[in-house]
Amino acid sequence: MYQPVYVSIPYTVLTNFAAMKLYNSFNFVQQLDTNDPLRSYRDRFHHPKLNGQTARYFCGNSLGLQPKSVKDAIAQELDDWAEHAVEGHFKAKNPWFNYQDAFAEPIGRIVGALPKEVTVMNALTVNLHLLMVSFYRPQSKRFKIVCEAKAFPSDQYAIESQVCHHGFYPKDAIIEVTPRPGEHLIREEDILRAIAEHGESVALVLFGGVNYYTGQAFDMRAITEAGHAVGAKVGFDLAHAFGNIPLELHEWDVDFATWCTYKYLNSSPGGMSGIFVHERHCNSPEIVRFAGWWGNDPQTRFLMEPGFVPAEGARGWQLSNVPVLTMAAHMAAVRIHDEVGMERLRAKSLLLTGYLEFLINDVADRSQVEIITPVDPEKRGCQLSLFVKRNAKELHSALLDAGVITDYREPNVIRLAPVPLYNSFEDVWIFSEILRHHLLGKNA
Ligand SMILES: *Cc1c(COP(=O)(O)O)cnc(C)c1O
C-alpha cells in the first residue's frame, strides 16, 4: 500500500557518536534497522495487534509494552506463594522481605543516584504527596510553590490540595510558569526569573523533568540551583523522564524526585512507583515524614515496638510492605533496561527521534504540521508532539486504520513516542508515509 519513495534528501542529525546524514528512502530505513545495535530488543516485548496485524506502537510514553519476561517473573512469585505462603518472605527464590532492595542499584543507575537514595513504593501521585509532606513545609512568609503551567492534572491537584491542607490559598501560593503568548514551550529564563522574583517566599520548586504534553525536557540542574539560591527545596516529577533521558539527580543536588514505571520502564499498568531523596536529607533529624512499619529499620521492624526508627536512606519513606507481583513485573523490566544501559538507549533515541523529526519535516510543511517539542535534542526525550493544523482527529483514525497507534490530545495534538528499546526505524518511516498520504488526500 505504501510505496517506498526513493527521493533522497540529506539531512544531518547530531547523535552521541557522530553527525549522520539522513535520507527519506526505504533502503536507508532498512540500513538503519540493520545497523541498529539494539534491534534484537524489539522482540523481547509483546507488540499489540490491530486488525489482526502487529501494530506500530507509539504510546510508550503512556504505557510501555509488556516485556515477554514478565509472565515468568510473576509466575515465580505465584509459585513461591503457593509453596511457601508466609514463609515466602524468607524462603521465596527472591525473598519478599527485602525484595525492594534489589532495585536500589539498577534504579540508581537510571536516575543518577546512590543506591540508598532510591527505593520503590506506592504510585506516583501518592509519592508526590508523601514527599511534599517532607519537603513542602510552608511558613507565613515562605509558602509558595513554583511549578510549570499545564502540568499533568494529577500534579496540579496534588499541589493545590497540599497548599490548602496547610491553610494557604492556591491563587496566592501557586506560581505557574507559562509559555509566552503564542509559544508552546516554557523558556528556561522565565523559570529562573520566576524563582528569583518570588525569592524568599518560595518554599518549593516542583517541576516535571519532561513535560507530558510538549515533550519539553527542563534543565533540572539550573532549576535546582535557582531554587536553592532562594532557599527553597526543589523536587521533580520524572514520570516522562525516567528511563527516557539521562539523569544525574545526586550530582544536580535535587532534593527529591518521584516517577512512575509504566511509561518508559514498561513495568505494568499502574505499576510500581519509585522515589529519590538526596543523601543529605535521608536520615536528617530535621526531616518530617509520614511513617509506616516498612520504613522502619529492618533490624527492629519485627520487634513491633512503638517509636519509629527510619531505615537508612529513601527506604525510610516506605509505609507499607511492597506489592510483590508488581515488583516482579518491574524487576523483569528493569533488568532489560539495565542490560542496555541509559547511554546506549540515549544514543539510539537521539537518532530515532531525530529521524522521525526529519521525516515529518520532509513530508509536511509547517503550515500543515508543527512539531511543538523542542528542536534541540538536549531539550527533549523520545517524544515528539505534533500540532496538526487541520483534521488531526482524522489523521489519528487513519493511523489506527493502518495499524499505527498514537495518542491524540485536544486540541489537535498527536503525541508520538518512538521508544528506542522496541521501536524501529521502519516504524517511524511507516508513520511518515501515512502522514504524507493524509496530507496529499482530501483532508490535507
Ligand atoms: C503519568 C503521570 C502521572 C500519573 O500518576 P499516577 O499516580 O501514576 O496515576 C502523574 N504525573 C505525571 C507528570 C505523569 O506523566
The ligand as an ORCA input file, in Angstrom:
! r2SCAN-3c Opt
* xyz 0 1
  C       1.621      9.653     34.071
  C       1.728     10.770     35.008
  C       1.103     10.734     36.265
  C       0.230      9.588     36.686
  O       0.102      9.496     38.058
  P      -0.277      8.137     38.789
  O      -0.252      8.479     40.206
  O       0.744      7.111     38.373
  O      -1.624      7.717     38.293
  C       1.289     11.811     37.128
  N       2.054     12.877     36.758
  C       2.662     12.937     35.540
  C       3.502     14.115     35.187
  C       2.502     11.903     34.629
  O       3.072     11.978     33.447
*
